Amino acid sequence: MAKYRIGLGVSGGIAAYKAVEVLRLLQKAGCDVSVAMTRHATEFVQPLTFRALTDKHVIVDDYDPANPDPIAHINFSQNIDLLLIVPATANIIAKFANGVADDFLSSTYLATTAPVMIAPAMNTTMWEQPATQRNVERLKQDGVYFVEPVAGELACKTVGTGKLEDVENIVAQAMRLLTAETQRRGENGIESSQRLGVSAVQNDLANEKVLITVGGTREAIDPVRFISNHSSGKMGFAVAEAAAARGASVTVVAGETKVAPPENVKAVRAVSAKEMHDAVMAELPNATVFVGAAAVADYAPANAADAKIKKDGRDTMTLELEKTPDILADVSKNRHNGLIVVGFAAETNNVVEYARLKMAKKGLDIVVANDITKEGAGFNTDTNIATILTNGSEDELPLMSKRDLADRLLDQIVKLRNDGK
Ligand code: CTP
């Protein structure tokens, strides 16, 4: 018996020929594949190619009298473990996002309860259009999984984002999703498949050991007083929770937090910047990803008093502060091969510009930049508004929960890893 049943949907772009390779790789991985094509896809590749390889009728139009199954869109959609669209045009994405069902493939999308994975390919301008990005965002919210297009030279001879991800990677991601889905169904005793949220279906960090700093530090003035900040730890713990849910083994080095660490993570407590620095350095050799999400005090009292400081009639008092170790910069400086280093940049103005400077100065792979003056962003909220920066990309995200932002950050980490980092 086949390991998994895949409905492979092919829509009309030049990358349609790559769907043939995807089909072959899926078959090699032990899958039983049925193919559905849009009318335009058949302009690029003949249905006969897929029929010869699958030994099954390839459905383009379910009203076609040659179609052996009179209710094909129902039968096709209900007998698959995954609907995989390769390539997906802007048009098919728009139809899926809006519930338009005017051909076989779009009707299948509406009629299936299987997870859906979409690998888009299109011209950069079409990909970057707000309309397309809105549709992609909406589908992600509906639980559709995306294999994001990559940057490269496109068929139209321009260079930019929009190229279909490597077929091997598409198949690898599809197989990972199916394995995770089977596991999840087994654990929950769910009989029939159902469309899932992105975070629930991935197991794509199974090989990663993620080390995260969380919360605020406390810098002692004397045994009863300290300097600190408003950090709640919510963002760092959201990253920890999301990474653990995606199969990573996670260690958090946590300062002062207003919420408890999630389950399934190792928690190490650290009070001051110095303690956090030492705890991180001790854990670092085991990590493959470092995320600096803590609000670490930049300065600490140079000479903390051993006993409570008395007023002694003074009207003013001066505290001498000295710089604390920059944990993130030190991690980056001492990084071992393959370590991905992520920092946060909380700013109040020129957000992206300052975040890029921080990225260069500290040698980071990814920076999550946010304007803490915006409503819904920053300390102590459950939401954030951020821009995720990498060396070649800038992803300005709308207001979303810290947990969703964590998943978006982890998507970038997976992408970097897949790109060979
Ligand atoms: N960070 C750190 N150790 C420090 C200070 C900051 O690990 N001693 C990390 C934070 O966890 C965050 C990033 O560095 O990921 C950015 O922190 P931020 O305080 O915003 O930046 P600074 O580099 O301190 O720059 P500035 O305060 O001048 O904006």
Residues whose N, C-alpha, C, O or C-beta is under 5 A from the ligand:
A	BS01	CTP	G292 A293 A294 A295 V296 A297 D298 T324 P325 D326 I327 L328 G343 F344 A345 A346
